[in-house]
Amino acid sequence: MDYSIKIGGEAGQGLQTIGDTLAKVFSRAGRHVFTHQDYESRVRGGHNFFQIRFSDKPVMASRDKM
């Protein structure tokens, strides 16, 4: 099992909070987790994304394919 989730939206919409919460959920469920957050704009309204990869095996990087 190896899955990736990418959440996108405008800066200031809580992407980091949602991503961190999901990462904790998967980690507490016994999965290995890798996260990556892209800050294209720190100004409210700019587009950003948060990517979570979780697996039953150790993960060291994000996947190329979604």
mmCIF file of the N, C-alpha and C atoms, coordinates in Angstrom:
data_MODEL
# 
_entry.id   MODEL 
# 
loop_
_atom_site.group_PDB 
_atom_site.id 
_atom_site.type_symbol 
_atom_site.label_atom_id 
_atom_site.label_alt_id 
_atom_site.label_comp_id 
_atom_site.label_asym_id 
_atom_site.label_entity_id 
_atom_site.label_seq_id 
_atom_site.pdbx_PDB_ins_code 
_atom_site.Cartn_x 
_atom_site.Cartn_y 
_atom_site.Cartn_z 
_atom_site.occupancy 
_atom_site.B_iso_or_equiv 
_atom_site.pdbx_formal_charge 
_atom_site.auth_seq_id 
_atom_site.auth_comp_id 
_atom_site.auth_asym_id 
_atom_site.auth_atom_id 
_atom_site.pdbx_PDB_model_num 
ATOM 1   N N  . MET A 1 1  ? 0.831  -1.162 0.000  1.00 0.00 ? 1  MET A N  1 
ATOM 2   C CA . MET A 1 1  ? 0.000  0.000  0.000  1.00 0.00 ? 1  MET A CA 1 
ATOM 3   C C  . MET A 1 1  ? 0.888  1.241  0.000  1.00 0.00 ? 1  MET A C  1 
ATOM 4   N N  . ASP A 1 2  ? 0.652  2.137  -0.944 1.00 0.00 ? 2  ASP A N  1 
ATOM 5   C CA . ASP A 1 2  ? 1.424  3.371  -1.057 1.00 0.00 ? 2  ASP A CA 1 
ATOM 6   C C  . ASP A 1 2  ? 0.532  4.419  -1.718 1.00 0.00 ? 2  ASP A C  1 
ATOM 7   N N  . TYR A 1 3  ? 0.129  5.435  -0.961 1.00 0.00 ? 3  TYR A N  1 
ATOM 8   C CA . TYR A 1 3  ? -0.801 6.442  -1.462 1.00 0.00 ? 3  TYR A CA 1 
ATOM 9   C C  . TYR A 1 3  ? -0.233 7.842  -1.288 1.00 0.00 ? 3  TYR A C  1 
ATOM 10  N N  . SER A 1 4  ? -0.669 8.745  -2.153 1.00 0.00 ? 4  SER A N  1 
ATOM 11  C CA . SER A 1 4  ? -0.337 10.166 -2.032 1.00 0.00 ? 4  SER A CA 1 
ATOM 12  C C  . SER A 1 4  ? -1.610 10.988 -2.131 1.00 0.00 ? 4  SER A C  1 
ATOM 13  N N  . ILE A 1 5  ? -1.652 12.041 -1.336 1.00 0.00 ? 5  ILE A N  1 
ATOM 14  C CA . ILE A 1 5  ? -2.768 12.985 -1.361 1.00 0.00 ? 5  ILE A CA 1 
ATOM 15  C C  . ILE A 1 5  ? -2.169 14.372 -1.544 1.00 0.00 ? 5  ILE A C  1 
ATOM 16  N N  . LYS A 1 6  ? -2.729 15.151 -2.454 1.00 0.00 ? 6  LYS A N  1 
ATOM 17  C CA . LYS A 1 6  ? -2.290 16.534 -2.635 1.00 0.00 ? 6  LYS A CA 1 
ATOM 18  C C  . LYS A 1 6  ? -3.493 17.445 -2.409 1.00 0.00 ? 6  LYS A C  1 
ATOM 19  N N  . ILE A 1 7  ? -3.317 18.412 -1.507 1.00 0.00 ? 7  ILE A N  1 
ATOM 20  C CA . ILE A 1 7  ? -4.363 19.369 -1.179 1.00 0.00 ? 7  ILE A CA 1 
ATOM 21  C C  . ILE A 1 7  ? -3.885 20.734 -1.656 1.00 0.00 ? 7  ILE A C  1 
ATOM 22  N N  . GLY A 1 8  ? -4.691 21.415 -2.441 1.00 0.00 ? 8  GLY A N  1 
ATOM 23  C CA . GLY A 1 8  ? -4.307 22.728 -2.954 1.00 0.00 ? 8  GLY A CA 1 
ATOM 24  C C  . GLY A 1 8  ? -5.331 23.783 -2.614 1.00 0.00 ? 8  GLY A C  1 
ATOM 25  N N  . GLY A 1 9  ? -4.883 25.020 -2.572 1.00 0.00 ? 9  GLY A N  1 
ATOM 26  C CA . GLY A 1 9  ? -5.797 26.121 -2.315 1.00 0.00 ? 9  GLY A CA 1 
ATOM 27  C C  . GLY A 1 9  ? -5.054 27.428 -2.163 1.00 0.00 ? 9  GLY A C  1 
ATOM 28  N N  . GLU A 1 10 ? -5.789 28.447 -1.800 1.00 0.00 ? 10 GLU A N  1 
ATOM 29  C CA . GLU A 1 10 ? -5.207 29.767 -1.612 1.00 0.00 ? 10 GLU A CA 1 
ATOM 30  C C  . GLU A 1 10 ? -4.494 29.853 -0.268 1.00 0.00 ? 10 GLU A C  1 
ATOM 31  N N  . ALA A 1 11 ? -3.448 30.666 -0.228 1.00 0.00 ? 11 ALA A N  1 
ATOM 32  C CA . ALA A 1 11 ? -2.744 30.911 1.028  1.00 0.00 ? 11 ALA A CA 1 
ATOM 33  C C  . ALA A 1 11 ? -3.733 31.463 2.047  1.00 0.00 ? 11 ALA A C  1 
ATOM 34  N N  . GLY A 1 12 ? -3.642 30.979 3.273  1.00 0.00 ? 12 GLY A N  1 
ATOM 35  C CA . GLY A 1 12 ? -4.521 31.451 4.334  1.00 0.00 ? 12 GLY A CA 1 
ATOM 36  C C  . GLY A 1 12 ? -5.763 30.608 4.541  1.00 0.00 ? 12 GLY A C  1 
ATOM 37  N N  . GLN A 1 13 ? -5.934 29.543 3.747  1.00 0.00 ? 13 GLN A N  1 
ATOM 38  C CA . GLN A 1 13 ? -7.120 28.701 3.886  1.00 0.00 ? 13 GLN A CA 1 
ATOM 39  C C  . GLN A 1 13 ? -6.925 27.530 4.846  1.00 0.00 ? 13 GLN A C  1 
ATOM 40  N N  . GLY A 1 14 ? -5.767 27.412 5.462  1.00 0.00 ? 14 GLY A N  1 
ATOM 41  C CA . GLY A 1 14 ? -5.551 26.355 6.443  1.00 0.00 ? 14 GLY A CA 1 
ATOM 42  C C  . GLY A 1 14 ? -4.995 25.062 5.878  1.00 0.00 ? 14 GLY A C  1 
ATOM 43  N N  . LEU A 1 15 ? -4.296 25.127 4.746  1.00 0.00 ? 15 LEU A N  1 
ATOM 44  C CA . LEU A 1 15 ? -3.742 23.906 4.147  1.00 0.00 ? 15 LEU A CA 1 
ATOM 45  C C  . LEU A 1 15 ? -2.750 23.213 5.072  1.00 0.00 ? 15 LEU A C  1 
ATOM 46  N N  . GLN A 1 16 ? -1.910 23.991 5.745  1.00 0.00 ? 16 GLN A N  1 
ATOM 47  C CA . GLN A 1 16 ? -0.919 23.391 6.635  1.00 0.00 ? 16 GLN A CA 1 
ATOM 48  C C  . GLN A 1 16 ? -1.604 22.683 7.802  1.00 0.00 ? 16 GLN A C  1 
ATOM 49  N N  . THR A 1 17 ? -2.629 23.277 8.355  1.00 0.00 ? 17 THR A N  1 
ATOM 50  C CA . THR A 1 17 ? -3.361 22.658 9.464  1.00 0.00 ? 17 THR A CA 1 
ATOM 51  C C  . THR A 1 17 ? -4.008 21.350 9.025  1.00 0.00 ? 17 THR A C  1 
ATOM 52  N N  . ILE A 1 18 ? -4.665 21.358 7.884  1.00 0.00 ? 18 ILE A N  1 
ATOM 53  C CA . ILE A 1 18 ? -5.310 20.149 7.363  1.00 0.00 ? 18 ILE A CA 1 
ATOM 54  C C  . ILE A 1 18 ? -4.265 19.079 7.062  1.00 0.00 ? 18 ILE A C  1 
ATOM 55  N N  . GLY A 1 19 ? -3.175 19.469 6.394  1.00 0.00 ? 19 GLY A N  1 
ATOM 56  C CA . GLY A 1 19 ? -2.119 18.515 6.054  1.00 0.00 ? 19 GLY A CA 1 
ATOM 57  C C  . GLY A 1 19 ? -1.472 17.899 7.284  1.00 0.00 ? 19 GLY A C  1 
ATOM 58  N N  . ASP A 1 20 ? -1.155 18.739 8.274  1.00 0.00 ? 20 ASP A N  1 
ATOM 59  C CA . ASP A 1 20 ? -0.554 18.231 9.514  1.00 0.00 ? 20 ASP A CA 1 
ATOM 60  C C  . ASP A 1 20 ? -1.501 17.281 10.246 1.00 0.00 ? 20 ASP A C  1 
ATOM 61  N N  . THR A 1 21 ? -2.780 17.610 10.263 1.00 0.00 ? 21 THR A N  1 
ATOM 62  C CA . THR A 1 21 ? -3.770 16.755 10.929 1.00 0.00 ? 21 THR A CA 1 
ATOM 63  C C  . THR A 1 21 ? -3.877 15.403 10.235 1.00 0.00 ? 21 THR A C  1 
ATOM 64  N N  . LEU A 1 22 ? -3.960 15.400 8.908  1.00 0.00 ? 22 LEU A N  1 
ATOM 65  C CA . LEU A 1 22 ? -4.022 14.131 8.172  1.00 0.00 ? 22 LEU A CA 1 
ATOM 66  C C  . LEU A 1 22 ? -2.756 13.306 8.376  1.00 0.00 ? 22 LEU A C  1 
ATOM 67  N N  . ALA A 1 23 ? -1.596 13.962 8.370  1.00 0.00 ? 23 ALA A N  1 
ATOM 68  C CA . ALA A 1 23 ? -0.337 13.246 8.591  1.00 0.00 ? 23 ALA A CA 1 
ATOM 69  C C  . ALA A 1 23 ? -0.333 12.572 9.967  1.00 0.00 ? 23 ALA A C  1 
ATOM 70  N N  . LYS A 1 24 ? -0.838 13.250 10.986 1.00 0.00 ? 24 LYS A N  1 
ATOM 71  C CA . LYS A 1 24 ? -0.924 12.657 12.329 1.00 0.00 ? 24 LYS A CA 1 
ATOM 72  C C  . LYS A 1 24 ? -1.868 11.463 12.343 1.00 0.00 ? 24 LYS A C  1 
ATOM 73  N N  . VAL A 1 25 ? -2.996 11.586 11.652 1.00 0.00 ? 25 VAL A N  1 
ATOM 74  C CA . VAL A 1 25 ? -3.967 10.485 11.595 1.00 0.00 ? 25 VAL A CA 1 
ATOM 75  C C  . VAL A 1 25 ? -3.319 9.242  10.996 1.00 0.00 ? 25 VAL A C  1 
ATOM 76  N N  . PHE A 1 26 ? -2.637 9.397  9.862  1.00 0.00 ? 26 PHE A N  1 
ATOM 77  C CA . PHE A 1 26 ? -2.001 8.248  9.212  1.00 0.00 ? 26 PHE A CA 1 
ATOM 78  C C  . PHE A 1 26 ? -0.865 7.685  10.057 1.00 0.00 ? 26 PHE A C  1 
ATOM 79  N N  . SER A 1 27 ? -0.095 8.556  10.685 1.00 0.00 ? 27 SER A N  1 
ATOM 80  C CA . SER A 1 27 ? 1.005  8.104  11.536 1.00 0.00 ? 27 SER A CA 1 
ATOM 81  C C  . SER A 1 27 ? 0.485  7.316  12.741 1.00 0.00 ? 27 SER A C  1 
ATOM 82  N N  . ARG A 1 28 ? -0.562 7.808  13.366 1.00 0.00 ? 28 ARG A N  1 
ATOM 83  C CA . ARG A 1 28 ? -1.141 7.113  14.522 1.00 0.00 ? 28 ARG A CA 1 
ATOM 84  C C  . ARG A 1 28 ? -1.816 5.809  14.128 1.00 0.00 ? 28 ARG A C  1 
ATOM 85  N N  . ALA A 1 29 ? -2.155 5.683  12.840 1.00 0.00 ? 29 ALA A N  1 
ATOM 86  C CA . ALA A 1 29 ? -2.734 4.433  12.335 1.00 0.00 ? 29 ALA A CA 1 
ATOM 87  C C  . ALA A 1 29 ? -1.637 3.433  11.969 1.00 0.00 ? 29 ALA A C  1 
ATOM 88  N N  . GLY A 1 30 ? -0.369 3.798  12.232 1.00 0.00 ? 30 GLY A N  1 
ATOM 89  C CA . GLY A 1 30 ? 0.736  2.879  11.998 1.00 0.00 ? 30 GLY A CA 1 
ATOM 90  C C  . GLY A 1 30 ? 1.364  2.969  10.618 1.00 0.00 ? 30 GLY A C  1 
ATOM 91  N N  . ARG A 1 31 ? 1.065  4.012  9.873  1.00 0.00 ? 31 ARG A N  1 
ATOM 92  C CA . ARG A 1 31 ? 1.628  4.179  8.531  1.00 0.00 ? 31 ARG A CA 1 
ATOM 93  C C  . ARG A 1 31 ? 2.883  5.043  8.591  1.00 0.00 ? 31 ARG A C  1 
ATOM 94  N N  . HIS A 1 32 ? 3.766  4.836  7.630  1.00 0.00 ? 32 HIS A N  1 
ATOM 95  C CA . HIS A 1 32 ? 4.935  5.692  7.461  1.00 0.00 ? 32 HIS A CA 1 
ATOM 96  C C  . HIS A 1 32 ? 4.482  6.893  6.639  1.00 0.00 ? 32 HIS A C  1 
ATOM 97  N N  . VAL A 1 33 ? 4.900  8.088  7.047  1.00 0.00 ? 33 VAL A N  1 
ATOM 98  C CA . VAL A 1 33 ? 4.376  9.308  6.435  1.00 0.00 ? 33 VAL A CA 1 
ATOM 99  C C  . VAL A 1 33 ? 5.518  10.219 5.990  1.00 0.00 ? 33 VAL A C  1 
ATOM 100 N N  . PHE A 1 34 ? 5.355  10.815 4.806  1.00 0.00 ? 34 PHE A N  1 
ATOM 101 C CA . PHE A 1 34 ? 6.252  11.861 4.312  1.00 0.00 ? 34 PHE A CA 1 
ATOM 102 C C  . PHE A 1 34 ? 5.379  13.014 3.831  1.00 0.00 ? 34 PHE A C  1 
ATOM 103 N N  . THR A 1 35 ? 5.698  14.230 4.250  1.00 0.00 ? 35 THR A N  1 
ATOM 104 C CA . THR A 1 35 ? 4.915  15.389 3.815  1.00 0.00 ? 35 THR A CA 1 
ATOM 105 C C  . THR A 1 35 ? 5.806  16.399 3.116  1.00 0.00 ? 35 THR A C  1 
ATOM 106 N N  . HIS A 1 36 ? 5.193  17.161 2.233  1.00 0.00 ? 36 HIS A N  1 
ATOM 107 C CA . HIS A 1 36 ? 5.892  18.236 1.521  1.00 0.00 ? 36 HIS A CA 1 
ATOM 108 C C  . HIS A 1 36 ? 4.906  19.373 1.315  1.00 0.00 ? 36 HIS A C  1 
ATOM 109 N N  . GLN A 1 37 ? 5.318  20.574 1.669  1.00 0.00 ? 37 GLN A N  1 
ATOM 110 C CA . GLN A 1 37 ? 4.458  21.737 1.461  1.00 0.00 ? 37 GLN A CA 1 
ATOM 111 C C  . GLN A 1 37 ? 5.169  22.711 0.540  1.00 0.00 ? 37 GLN A C  1 
ATOM 112 N N  . ASP A 1 38 ? 4.456  23.184 -0.479 1.00 0.00 ? 38 ASP A N  1 
ATOM 113 C CA . ASP A 1 38 ? 5.011  24.139 -1.433 1.00 0.00 ? 38 ASP A CA 1 
ATOM 114 C C  . ASP A 1 38 ? 4.401  25.506 -1.178 1.00 0.00 ? 38 ASP A C  1 
ATOM 115 N N  . TYR A 1 39 ? 5.262  26.485 -0.953 1.00 0.00 ? 39 TYR A N  1 
ATOM 116 C CA . TYR A 1 39 ? 4.823  27.861 -0.713 1.00 0.00 ? 39 TYR A CA 1 
ATOM 117 C C  . TYR A 1 39 ? 5.110  28.684 -1.960 1.00 0.00 ? 39 TYR A C  1 
ATOM 118 N N  . GLU A 1 40 ? 4.189  28.719 -2.894 1.00 0.00 ? 40 GLU A N  1 
ATOM 119 C CA . GLU A 1 40 ? 4.404  29.550 -4.074 1.00 0.00 ? 40 GLU A CA 1 
ATOM 120 C C  . GLU A 1 40 ? 4.186  31.017 -3.739 1.00 0.00 ? 40 GLU A C  1 
ATOM 121 N N  . SER A 1 41 ? 3.341  31.290 -2.761 1.00 0.00 ? 41 SER A N  1 
ATOM 122 C CA . SER A 1 41 ? 3.088  32.666 -2.359 1.00 0.00 ? 41 SER A CA 1 
ATOM 123 C C  . SER A 1 41 ? 2.735  32.699 -0.885 1.00 0.00 ? 41 SER A C  1 
ATOM 124 N N  . ARG A 1 42 ? 3.375  33.569 -0.150 1.00 0.00 ? 42 ARG A N  1 
ATOM 125 C CA . ARG A 1 42 ? 3.033  33.736 1.265  1.00 0.00 ? 42 ARG A CA 1 
ATOM 126 C C  . ARG A 1 42 ? 1.972  34.817 1.445  1.00 0.00 ? 42 ARG A C  1 
ATOM 127 N N  . VAL A 1 43 ? 1.618  35.477 0.372  1.00 0.00 ? 43 VAL A N  1 
ATOM 128 C CA . VAL A 1 43 ? 0.593  36.512 0.427  1.00 0.00 ? 43 VAL A CA 1 
ATOM 129 C C  . VAL A 1 43 ? -0.770 35.845 0.368  1.00 0.00 ? 43 VAL A C  1 
ATOM 130 N N  . ARG A 1 44 ? -1.678 36.257 1.221  1.00 0.00 ? 44 ARG A N  1 
ATOM 131 C CA . ARG A 1 44 ? -3.021 35.668 1.237  1.00 0.00 ? 44 ARG A CA 1 
ATOM 132 C C  . ARG A 1 44 ? -3.619 35.726 -0.160 1.00 0.00 ? 44 ARG A C  1 
ATOM 133 N N  . GLY A 1 45 ? -4.101 34.587 -0.638 1.00 0.00 ? 45 GLY A N  1 
ATOM 134 C CA . GLY A 1 45 ? -4.712 34.504 -1.960 1.00 0.00 ? 45 GLY A CA 1 
ATOM 135 C C  . GLY A 1 45 ? -3.836 33.813 -2.985 1.00 0.00 ? 45 GLY A C  1 
ATOM 136 N N  . GLY A 1 46 ? -2.523 33.690 -2.743 1.00 0.00 ? 46 GLY A N  1 
ATOM 137 C CA . GLY A 1 46 ? -1.646 32.967 -3.664 1.00 0.00 ? 46 GLY A CA 1 
ATOM 138 C C  . GLY A 1 46 ? -1.885 31.469 -3.545 1.00 0.00 ? 46 GLY A C  1 
ATOM 139 N N  . HIS A 1 47 ? -1.571 30.706 -4.594 1.00 0.00 ? 47 HIS A N  1 
ATOM 140 C CA . HIS A 1 47 ? -1.840 29.268 -4.597 1.00 0.00 ? 47 HIS A CA 1 
ATOM 141 C C  . HIS A 1 47 ? -0.702 28.497 -3.927 1.00 0.00 ? 47 HIS A C  1 
ATOM 142 N N  . ASN A 1 48 ? -1.052 27.568 -3.040 1.00 0.00 ? 48 ASN A N  1 
ATOM 143 C CA . ASN A 1 48 ? -0.112 26.691 -2.341 1.00 0.00 ? 48 ASN A CA 1 
ATOM 144 C C  . ASN A 1 48 ? -0.652 25.270 -2.363 1.00 0.00 ? 48 ASN A C  1 
ATOM 145 N N  . PHE A 1 49 ? 0.225  24.295 -2.054 1.00 0.00 ? 49 PHE A N  1 
ATOM 146 C CA . PHE A 1 49 ? -0.271 22.930 -1.906 1.00 0.00 ? 49 PHE A CA 1 
ATOM 147 C C  . PHE A 1 49 ? 0.488  22.194 -0.823 1.00 0.00 ? 49 PHE A C  1 
ATOM 148 N N  . PHE A 1 50 ? -0.143 21.163 -0.299 1.00 0.00 ? 50 PHE A N  1 
ATOM 149 C CA . PHE A 1 50 ? 0.415  20.298 0.743  1.00 0.00 ? 50 PHE A CA 1 
ATOM 150 C C  . PHE A 1 50 ? 0.253  18.867 0.255  1.00 0.00 ? 50 PHE A C  1 
ATOM 151 N N  . GLN A 1 51 ? 1.352  18.124 0.200  1.00 0.00 ? 51 GLN A N  1 
ATOM 152 C CA . GLN A 1 51 ? 1.317  16.748 -0.293 1.00 0.00 ? 51 GLN A CA 1 
ATOM 153 C C  . GLN A 1 51 ? 1.675  15.786 0.836  1.00 0.00 ? 51 GLN A C  1 
ATOM 154 N N  . ILE A 1 52 ? 0.902  14.714 0.953  1.00 0.00 ? 52 ILE A N  1 
ATOM 155 C CA . ILE A 1 52 ? 1.123  13.686 1.970  1.00 0.00 ? 52 ILE A CA 1 
ATOM 156 C C  . ILE A 1 52 ? 1.278  12.344 1.272  1.00 0.00 ? 52 ILE A C  1 
ATOM 157 N N  . ARG A 1 53 ? 2.345  11.650 1.590  1.00 0.00 ? 53 ARG A N  1 
ATOM 158 C CA . ARG A 1 53 ? 2.530  10.275 1.107  1.00 0.00 ? 53 ARG A CA 1 
ATOM 159 C C  . ARG A 1 53 ? 2.538  9.376  2.328  1.00 0.00 ? 53 ARG A C  1 
ATOM 160 N N  . PHE A 1 54 ? 1.746  8.303  2.281  1.00 0.00 ? 54 PHE A N  1 
ATOM 161 C CA . PHE A 1 54 ? 1.731  7.365  3.404  1.00 0.00 ? 54 PHE A CA 1 
ATOM 162 C C  . PHE A 1 54 ? 1.737  5.943  2.866  1.00 0.00 ? 54 PHE A C  1 
ATOM 163 N N  . SER A 1 55 ? 2.393  5.058  3.624  1.00 0.00 ? 55 SER A N  1 
ATOM 164 C CA . SER A 1 55 ? 2.604  3.693  3.160  1.00 0.00 ? 55 SER A CA 1 
ATOM 165 C C  . SER A 1 55 ? 2.779  2.765  4.353  1.00 0.00 ? 55 SER A C  1 
ATOM 166 N N  . ASP A 1 56 ? 2.671  1.469  4.084  1.00 0.00 ? 56 ASP A N  1 
ATOM 167 C CA . ASP A 1 56 ? 2.964  0.492  5.131  1.00 0.00 ? 56 ASP A CA 1 
ATOM 168 C C  . ASP A 1 56 ? 4.463  0.187  5.177  1.00 0.00 ? 56 ASP A C  1 
ATOM 169 N N  . LYS A 1 57 ? 5.229  0.755  4.233  1.00 0.00 ? 57 LYS A N  1 
ATOM 170 C CA . LYS A 1 57 ? 6.693  0.620  4.205  1.00 0.00 ? 57 LYS A CA 1 
ATOM 171 C C  . LYS A 1 57 ? 7.312  2.009  4.360  1.00 0.00 ? 57 LYS A C  1 
ATOM 172 N N  . PRO A 1 58 ? 8.562  2.093  4.816  1.00 0.00 ? 58 PRO A N  1 
ATOM 173 C CA . PRO A 1 58 ? 9.195  3.409  4.982  1.00 0.00 ? 58 PRO A CA 1 
ATOM 174 C C  . PRO A 1 58 ? 9.206  4.215  3.675  1.00 0.00 ? 58 PRO A C  1 
ATOM 175 N N  . VAL A 1 59 ? 8.936  5.503  3.776  1.00 0.00 ? 59 VAL A N  1 
ATOM 176 C CA . VAL A 1 59 ? 8.976  6.411  2.624  1.00 0.00 ? 59 VAL A CA 1 
ATOM 177 C C  . VAL A 1 59 ? 9.949  7.543  2.931  1.00 0.00 ? 59 VAL A C  1 
ATOM 178 N N  . MET A 1 60 ? 10.755 7.915  1.944  1.00 0.00 ? 60 MET A N  1 
ATOM 179 C CA . MET A 1 60 ? 11.783 8.938  2.134  1.00 0.00 ? 60 MET A CA 1 
ATOM 180 C C  . MET A 1 60 ? 11.584 10.168 1.253  1.00 0.00 ? 60 MET A C  1 
ATOM 181 N N  . ALA A 1 61 ? 10.609 10.113 0.343  1.00 0.00 ? 61 ALA A N  1 
ATOM 182 C CA . ALA A 1 61 ? 10.388 11.231 -0.581 1.00 0.00 ? 61 ALA A CA 1 
ATOM 183 C C  . ALA A 1 61 ? 8.971  11.154 -1.127 1.00 0.00 ? 61 ALA A C  1 
ATOM 184 N N  . SER A 1 62 ? 8.554  12.221 -1.797 1.00 0.00 ? 62 SER A N  1 
ATOM 185 C CA . SER A 1 62 ? 7.245  12.205 -2.445 1.00 0.00 ? 62 SER A CA 1 
ATOM 186 C C  . SER A 1 62 ? 7.337  11.416 -3.745 1.00 0.00 ? 62 SER A C  1 
ATOM 187 N N  . ARG A 1 63 ? 6.174  11.028 -4.264 1.00 0.00 ? 63 ARG A N  1 
ATOM 188 C CA . ARG A 1 63 ? 6.122  10.268 -5.516 1.00 0.00 ? 63 ARG A CA 1 
ATOM 189 C C  . ARG A 1 63 ? 6.020  11.219 -6.696 1.00 0.00 ? 63 ARG A C  1 
ATOM 190 N N  . ASP A 1 64 ? 6.524  10.779 -7.853 1.00 0.00 ? 64 ASP A N  1 
ATOM 191 C CA . ASP A 1 64 ? 6.397  11.573 -9.072 1.00 0.00 ? 64 ASP A CA 1 
ATOM 192 C C  . ASP A 1 64 ? 4.968  11.554 -9.579 1.00 0.00 ? 64 ASP A C  1 
ATOM 193 N N  . LYS A 1 65 ? 4.307  10.397 -9.459 1.00 0.00 ? 65 LYS A N  1 
ATOM 194 C CA . LYS A 1 65 ? 2.932  10.257 -9.938 1.00 0.00 ? 65 LYS A CA 1 
ATOM 195 C C  . LYS A 1 65 ? 1.967  10.441 -8.783 1.00 0.00 ? 65 LYS A C  1 
ATOM 196 N N  . MET A 1 66 ? 0.817  11.020 -9.113 1.00 0.00 ? 66 MET A N  1 
ATOM 197 C CA . MET A 1 66 ? -0.232 11.202 -8.102 1.00 0.00 ? 66 MET A CA 1 
ATOM 198 C C  . MET A 1 66 ? -1.348 10.231 -8.367 1.00 0.00 ? 66 MET A C  1 
# 
